[in-house]
Amino acid sequence: MTGRILPLGVMPLNPVAVGLATEQQGQYGLLRSALGEPVIHNQQTGRVWTIDWPQLVELARAAGIDEHDPAVAAEAASAIARAMGKAAR
């Protein structure tokens, strides 16, 4: 299994809240640990799942993040430029 579920009642040190998602199964908090690692907290069960960056990058690669599509890359660059208030070049 990628990532790990911490023992019940254990929370990484100094977590910082990033967001909250409500799904059919419940509410999940997205946190960032003191080491910067992503943490998911199930609000109903109190259980915590965390993943280190190398594992997260591997999941992204498996999902296809490294596949290059020039049209998508150009659109992303344009959107970033617009968000930063600059004209796309």
ABEGO torsion letter per residue (X at the ends): XBEBBBBBGBBBBGBBBABBBBBAAEBBBBBBBAAGBBBBBBAAAGBBBBBBAAAAAAAAAAAGAABBBAAAAAAAAAAAAAAAGBBBX
